[in-house]
Amino acid sequence: MQEVSRRTVMGMAGVSAAMLGAGFPDFAEAASGKEGYTLPALPYSLNDLEPHLDPLTLKLHHDKHHAGYVKGLNNTLAALEKARQQGSHEHVRKLLRALSFHGSGHVLHTIYFSSLSPDPEKPKGALARAIKDQYDGVETLESELLAAARTVAGSGWAALVYEPLGKKLLVLQIEKHENQVFMGTIPILAVDVWEHAYYLKYQNRRGKYLEAVKKLLDWKEAGKRFDKARGYTP
Ligand code: MN
């Protein structure tokens, strides 16, 4: 799909460029290619997050669920392109709903998998300073983030985002993949609390899963995202 038509689609949907990856070279590159969006590889091997997250959960989550959102996003964009060529706008509501759902699902899963590591690091540099200013420190922020994750009603996420107008960090609680999103914000770190993220190992014990996530939570990529996000002004 051409760059121009992709922009048109995003404009029609009211999907913010930030949510679909402005400022994230990997996404932008994938999005502008003829092949559409591609599934990023996991940044570690399947056994690396043991004993906190098991390899089967990780494999299904990445190879089936995340892959499904990438496929859904590409299929939706293709369907929108076809509808545009045919001058048919009958299915717009359904297609734009799917675009937002799958697109946000792809972005959030990409961030989630890179928010975990077998060798987690705490925030450094500008991100560490911003967290100190706003939250007193990373422990307080992690507690707030995980409380937001624990209390999601149904399937959803907790995310740390950068809000560029006020130049501040915010913790958001997201239902499904995109409900309660604050438009224009850029996700920095994300915690998945859909049951597929933990049910095989933890069953209904979301709190136990989140204790495990806390041990794996890695701020390396978050720091890079924050540094890029600070250059963005709506
Ligand atoms: Mn998931």
Residues whose N, C-alpha, C, O or C-beta is under 5 A from the ligand:
A	BS01	MN	H65 D192 W194 A197
